[in-house]
Amino acid sequence: MRRTGRKKEWSIVLFCGGVLVLLPPILSLFDRSDLVFGLPVAYIFLFGFWALVIFAIAWGARKAPAAKTEFNAQTNLPPLDKNGGN
């Protein structure tokens, strides 16, 4: 599959943002001994960011809705009106 336009830009932005956030200087900001719900803050940040990236990938990879056409795709005929005629 070849990515073009916005999908290609979105993939590049997502990759660069993910790499920047996961660099040690950023991760060290969350490396504290504090616990949230019994888990270290670094774990919550890391897995939360991971879930956010997965959501962004799914959102960016979705297909655009198909354009509505005047013709039926299987029969290549115009749709019938409510009374059954053309």
HELIX and SHEET records of a PDB file:
HELIX    1   1 GLY A    5  VAL A   21  1                                  17    
HELIX    2   2 PRO A   24  SER A   28  1                                   5    
HELIX    3   3 VAL A   41  ALA A   61  1                                  21    
SHEET    1   A 2 LEU A  35  VAL A  36  0                                        
SHEET    2   A 2 LEU A  39  PRO A  40 -1                                        
END                                                                             
